[in-house]
Amino acid sequence: MAQRLKTDWTLFFTVMVLACFGLVMIYTSSIPEIELRGHSSVYFVARQAVAMALGLLALMAIKRIDYRVLRQPLFAFGGLGVTLSLLIAAYFLDPKGHRWLRWGPLQLQPSELAKPALAIFLAWFVAKRLGAINSRSTLAQMALAVGVLAGLVLAGDMGTMVVLLGMVAAVFYVAGINKRYAALAIVGLGVLGVAGLASQPYRVRRLIMFVDPKLELVAKLDTGGKFRAWLDTSMSSRDPNYQARQSRIAVGSGGVLGLGIMQGKQKMLYLPKAHTDFIFAVVGEELGLWGCTGVLAGFVVLLWRGFRLFWTAPDDFGRYLALALTVGIAFQAFINMSVALDMGPTKGLPLPLISYGGTSMLATLISLGLLLSVSERSG
């Protein structure tokens, strides 16, 4: 007898509300940039709506597929291999940013696709090696796969690398990795992070100016000025904290009730990337504390439903797939919101389902389709 599928309507409607809310916020936050570029007033929101429609089609198709068909090397290595190939192509075809593949008006950010691909690989690998999770061969194989992926993503997108490593850390922690190996992994990740920071002076400057905004400590230690001169290279702005400061002003001016939809002031070219990485600040200014709380509540619901699946999924593959996908989406959302509130250095991460970005929307809805697939076959 065929298994009766049961959709998690709480999760599904939360996704729909967040995505539709994102379209509204993209419209209101992008108007100043649209006027500057001379585009139609619906230029950004129309493009995002197309990406959302494609993503929803993918979500509906994927949720109907039994996730257990992915529990084989073909899909685990295939998705990772395609992502790595796209990342390598982006590295050479986008020599400045190493982020984008462009075909005329279309563009693709491969690092976004790395999230669902890594989740499938992690779930397959950990489920297969769960009884030997602390063996050296298991850890060496995972370190190699994650190291190559993280290194390629790091070339153009350190924020996404942090999210990917957060997914790996969560899955291996829950799987029962030995504390000694966890400590060694932390050291290795620290070395990788330092290398990533040192590879781009603007990354170092963002971090330093978050801790030491006036560079007073740097001035005391760098008496010759050589380190400061190195920091100043490859900088499009002499004030990397400008966005965070304007974001904080936006959120603060919104108060409890906000200034009203379309009434925000900071998006008037004071706050760069208002419709992308810093859209949460526009939510804070126009809809106030209640709007920010609503967005946060939406992601808390996603976190709750995803973690619930970790306990109810019928097999290890489904459990760890749900865990990796949930951590990837929620962790990125909380990082983005913390940056908008100036609680962390700028990382260039979009707010899932809400920020403008077609690849981000598509990858997030694919991930949620996988999550719903697990949900419909769980108790």
N, C-alpha and C positions, 0 to 999 in steps of 0.2 A: 504493500500500500504506500502510495507517495506521501512523503512528509508534508504536513501542512505548514506553510510558511506564515510567520507572524511578524509584520513590520513594526519596528520601534517608532511609533508615531511621535513620541516625545522628541526623539533625536531628529527625525525627519523634519518636523515643523520648526524646530529650533534652527536647523540649517537653513531652511527657506526664509525664516524671519531675518536672520543675520545677513543672508545674501541680498535680500530685497532692501533691507535697511542700508546696506552698503551702496546700492545703486543711488539711493536718495542722497547719501552723504557725498558720494563722488560728484553728483550733479552740483550740489551747493558749493563744494570745496574747489571745484575745477573752473568755475566761471571766470575768475581773474586771469588764469593762464590761457583759457580759451580766447578771451578778448585780446590778450597780448599776442597770441599766435594767429589770430584771425580765423579761427575755426568756427564751425557751427556750434550753437549753444549746447547741443547734445553729443558733441564729438566723442568725448571720453566715456560718457555713460552708455552711448550706443555700442561702442566697442566692447565695453565691459559686459553689456547685456548679451552680446553675441557669445562671448567667452562663457558666460553663465549658462546660456542655453545649451551650448555644446557640452559643458561640464555636467549639466543635469541629465542630458541624454546618456552620457557615459555612466553617471551614477545609477540611473535606472537600469541600464543594461548590466552593469557589474553586480548590482544587488540581487539580480535574478540568477546569477551564476553561483553555483556552489563553490564557496571559497576553497574547499578541499581539493579542487582540481589544480590549484596553484601549488599544492604541496609536493612538488617534484623539482628536480634540478633544472629542467628546461626553463621554468618560469623564474626560479630563484636567481640563476645565473644569466638568463636571457634579459630580464629587466635591468639588472645591474650592468650587463655588457653594453646594452643600447645606451644607457645613461652615460657610461664612461666614454663611449664613442662620441656622443654629442658634446660632452665636456671638453674632450680633446679638440674637436672641431671648433668649438667656441674659443678655445685658447688661441688658436692660430687665426681664425677668421675675424676675431674681435681683439686685435693686438693691444688696444688701449685698456679696455675694461675686463677682457677675458670672461664676459658674462653672457653675451647675446649671440644668437644666430638670426640673421635677418634675410627676409625675402621680400623686397619691396616694402609695402606697408605692414607686412606681417613680421613678427619677431617672437623668438622662443628663448626662454631662460632655462637651460638644461638642469641647473642646480635645483630648481623647484621639483622637477620630475624625479630627482634622486630620493626624495622622501618616501613616496609609495614604493619605489623600487627597493630601497634599503629595508623598509618594513617587511616586505615579502621575503627578502633574503635572510634577514635576522630571524624571522619566525621559522622558516624552514631549517636554518642551520641550528638554532638552539633546540628546537623540537627533536631534531635528529641526534644531537649530541648531549641531550639533557643529562644523561647518566654519567657523562664524562666531561662536564662543563669546565672542570678545573684541570683537565689534562693539558700538557704543554702543546700537544699537536692541535687541540681545539683552539686554544688561545692564540697560537701562532698563525693559524689559518685565518681566524677572524681579524687579528691585528693587520695581516697583509691586505685583506680585502678592504677593511675600513680605512687603513692608512692610504691606500691608493685613491680611494674615493674622496676622502677628506682632503688629501693633497691637491687633487684636481679642482675641487670646489673652492678650496682656500685661495687659489690663484686669483679668483675674481670676487669671492663672496664669503667673507669670514663669518658673517652672521648666520648664514645657512649652515656652514660647517659646525658652528656651535650647536645648532638645533639637531643636526645629524648625530653628533657625538652624545648629545643628551638622550637621544633615542637608544643608542647603543648602551650607554651607562645604565639606563632604567631597565632595559631587558636583561642585561647580565647581572645586575644587582638582584632583581627578583628571581632570576634563575639560580642564584646561590653561589656567585663567584667568591672565591676565597679572599679574605681581607688583604692578604699579602699581595696577591695578584692585582687586586683592586688598587692598592697603593702604587704598585709599579705602573699600572695603566694611567693613574693620575699624573705620575711623573712624566710618562711618555706624552700624554696629552698636553701637559704644561710645556714641554719642549716644542711640540708641534705648534702650540699657540704662540709661544715667543718667536718662533721662526716666521709664523704668519704675520705677526705684528711688525717684526723687523724688516720684512720684505717690502713693506709700504710705509713710508714716513708718515702719511696722513693717519694711519691706524694708530701708530705710537702717539702721535700728537693728540688724537681724540681721547685716548686713555689718560694721558698725562694731564691734559687740561680739565678732564672730569675730576681728577683727584686734586690737581694744583692749578686752578683756573687762571691765576695771575702769573704762573710760572715763577713764583718766588723761590721755591725750593730748587728748581732747575737753575736759576740764576746763581744761587749760592754754590751749587756743586759744579756747574759748568762755567768756570771763570773765564775760560778762553773763548767761549761762544761757539765752539765747533759743533756741539750737540744741537744747539738751538738752530744753527745754520742748516744742519742735516734735516731737522724737523721741518724747516721752512721749504724744503724742496718738495716738488710734486704736490703743492698745495694750491687749490683753486681759491681758497679763502684763508685769510690770515686769522680768522676767528672760527675754529671748528665747533665751538660751543654755541654759535649763533642760532642754529636751528633749535637746539634744546632750550635755549633761553626764550626764544619766541614762542615755543610750544608751551612752556611753563606760564608765560604771560597769557596765552590763549585760554588755557585751562583755568587759571586763576580768575580771569575776567568773566568767565561764564557763571561763577558762583553756583548756587544750588539749582536754580531753574533755567539758567542759560539766557542768552540774548535773544533767542528765537531762531528758527530755521531760516537760513539765507541772510542772517543779520550779523554774522561774524566779521570781525575787522582784521584779524591777523592773517587770514587767507589772502588778503589784498596785497599779495607779493611781499609781505613781511615774513611770512613763514614759508620757506621753500618746501616743495614736495608735499603740499597740504593735502593733495588728493591721493597720495601714495603712502609713504612711510609714516607721515605724521597726521593721518586722518583722524586718529583718536583725539588729537588736540582740538580739531574742529568740532568733534562731537562734544567735547568738554565746554567749548566756548558757546556753541549754539544751543545745546540741550542741557548743559550744566551737569551737576552731580547725578541727577536722576538718569540722564542719558548715558553717562559713563558707567553707572551702576548696572544699567540694563545690558550694556555690551558685556561687561564683566560677568553678569549672571548667565548670559548666553553661553559663554565659554565654560563656565562652571558646570552648566548642564551637560555640555559635550564631554567634559572631563568625567562627570558622574556616570553617564551612560556608557562611556568607553571603559572605565574601570569596572563597572558592573559586568560588562561582557567578559572581562578577564576572569571573573569568578564563575560565570555561567556557560562559557563556551565548552562544547563537548570534547575537545581535544587540545593537546598542547600547541599545535600549530595555530589554531584559532585564538587561543588565549594570548599567545605572544604577538600575533598579528594585531589583535585589538590593542594590546598594551603599547606597541611601537607606534601605531597610527595615532592613538589618543595622545601620547606624550608629544609626538611631533607637532600636532596642531596646537595643543594647549600651551606647550612650552614656548612656541613661536609667538602665540598671542600675548602671553604674559611678558615676554621680553619686549615686544613692540610697545605695549602699554606702559611698561616701566620706563622705557626710553622717552616716550611722549611726556611722562611726568617728571623727566629729568632725574630718574633714579638709577640710571645707568648710562654708559657712553653710547653714542650713536652707532648703530650697526647696519642700517640700511635694510631692515627686514619689514615686509608688508604685514599688515594685520589680516590674518586669514579671513576670507569671505567678504571683507569690508573694503580694504584698500584697493585702489586701481591696479590692475595687473592681470592680464589674460592668462599667462602661464600659471601664476599663483592660484587663480580661481579654478582653473582646470585641474591642477594637481591636487588641490584641496578637496574638490568634489570627487575625484577618483578615489582618494583616500577614504572619504566618507562613504562612498559606494562599497568599498571593501569592508568597512566597519558595519554597514547595514547588512551585507551578505553574511557576516558572522552572526549578527543579531538575529536574522531570520531563521537561522538553523541552530539557535541556542535555546536552552530550557528557560 
